Amino acid sequence: MARSSLIWLLQSFLGVFGIAMGQSQDVVDGFLARMHEGTTGISMPYRLFVPEARVRVRPLPLIVYLHGGGGAGTDNLRQITGGNTAGTHVWAATEMQARHPSFVVAPQLPGENQWHVAIWAFHGAKDPTISVTGSRDLVAALRAVGSRVKYTEYPDAGHNVWTLAFAERELPDWLFAQNRARH
């Protein structure tokens, strides 16, 4: 996603309350369907979870969920369903919103594009689909240039590690402790 598109998307949350009120919405599990129309004519579908009105009286964090390869497309749905359900819905769950109310946005990349960000990386050592060597090498390269990337490798897990990753007890507190000044 182009940096300018991401900035526009984040700035658009200033007006989310007006948008969320007057229009009929395509809602799936609390996620509103939206479309970012870039100035260059490029469109990007995204889903937005808006916390309850009673907690929106103060500034709230924004979680940007970047889907895996199976979430790419233009249907504005795959980025919050299938293999991406755990990654998006964990933040919108009633219990999580009670502890850490937040907005959640899940943009959807079209086609074969990929996200290019470093966050907490998870991989199964027995992954038959994508070699764990790639994650190990990426983490080593990022650390070599000063990135504070966090890495968890599950020794007995295969490819579907997202269930384990989103069940990490430390994950919510780690995520909500992040801010621009730390990176």
N, C-alpha and C positions, 0 to 999 in steps of 0.2 A: 504494500500500500504506500503510495507516495506520502511523503511527510506533510505536504500541504493538505492532502485529503484527510489525514489523521487529525491535523490541527483544526480543520473546519469541523470535523465530526465532533471533536471534543468541545469546541466553542458552541456548537449547536445545542448542547445540553442546557445552555442558559435559557433557551426558549422551550425546553421540553414540556414544561407545565402547560403552556398554552396549546402546544401540539397535542398533548395527551388528553386535553379536555374536549374540544369541539368536534373531532372527527371520528367516523366509524373506523374501527381498527381490526385488522387481522391479528388475533391474539392466539398464541399457542403457549400453554403453561405459564401464562403471565408475561410472555415476551411479545411486545408489539412489533409488527412488521414495519420497516422504514426503508427508504431508499435515499442514498446520498447522490445528488446530481452534481458532478464536478464541473468547474468552469470550462474544462477542455472537452466536455461532452461525454466523459466516462462516468458510468453509473456504478454504484456499489450497494447491493442490498445489505441491510443489517437488521438485527433484532435488538430490542431495547427492553430491559426490565426496569420498571420504575417502582421504587419502594413506596410503601403506604404514605398517604398525605401527612399523617400525624408525626412522622419522623423527618419529613422534608422541611422542617422549620429551621434546620441548621445545615451547614455545608456537609455534604456526604461524599465519600470516595466513589470513584468510578473504576470498575473492573473492566478491562478490555480482554475478552476471551478470544484468542486466536486459534481457530479450529485446525484439526489435522487434515491430511490429504482428502479424506472422505467427506469433508465438509465443503469443499470447493464447488462452485457452480453458480447458478443464477436463480434458484428456486426460493431463496430466502427462507430455507427450512433446514437443510442438511447441516448447517453450522450449529444447530441446537438439538439435533436428534441423532439417533444411531450412536456411533462411537463418541459423539460430542455431547451427549445428554449429561453424563456425569460432570463434565467440565463446566457446563453452563448452569445446570440446575443446582449444583452444590451451593452456589452463591445466592440463588434466589429462594432457597428452601426457607420455610418459616423459622426454623431454629437458627439458621445462620443470620437471617435478617433481624432476628431478635437480638443477637449478639453484636452483629456488624452490619447495620443497615447500609446499603450501597446501591448505586445504579450498576447495571451490568449491560455491557454492549457486546454484541457478537457480530462483527462484520463478516461478510462472505466474499472470499476472493473468487473471481471467475476463472474457469479453465484450469490450466496447469501451474498457475502462479503459486509461490510459496512465501510464507512470512519470513522475515529476517530480523529476529530479535533474540536476545539471550535472556533467559529466565531460569528458574529452577528446572533442570533437565532430569528426566526419569527414563530408565531403560531396563529391559529385562535381559539378563546375561544369556539366556537361552532363546533369544528372539530369532525365529527362523525366517522372518520376513525382511527385517532390516538389521544388518549386523551391528552388534554392540560396539564394535571397533570404531564405527563412525561417530557415535556419541562420545566415546572416550577421547578420540582425536580432537573433536570439536571443543570439548571442555578443556583439554590441554592447551589448545591454540588460544582460546579465549583467556585462559588464565595467564598464558605467556605474554599477552599484551595488556595485562592488568585488570581484566574483568573479574568481578567477584561472583562468577557463576557458581551456583550450587548444583551438585550432582548426586543423584541417588540411583544406585544400580541394584536391582533385585536379583540375587544369585539364582533363584529357582524359577523365575518368571520368564514367560515367552514374550509375545508381541503385545498382548492386551494388558499393559501395565497401568492404564489410566485409572482403573478401579482401585488399584493399590495406591497410586499417586494421590487421588482425590480423597482417599481415606487417611492420609498422613495427618496425624493429630497436630503436628507443628505447622502445617501448610497455611491455614487461615491466619494464625497469628503472625507468621512470617510475611505473608502477603500484605496484611494490613499495617505492618511495621515499615514497609517500603515507602520511600518518597524520593523526589528528584534530587535532593541534597545528598543522598547516600550513593548516587551512581555517577 
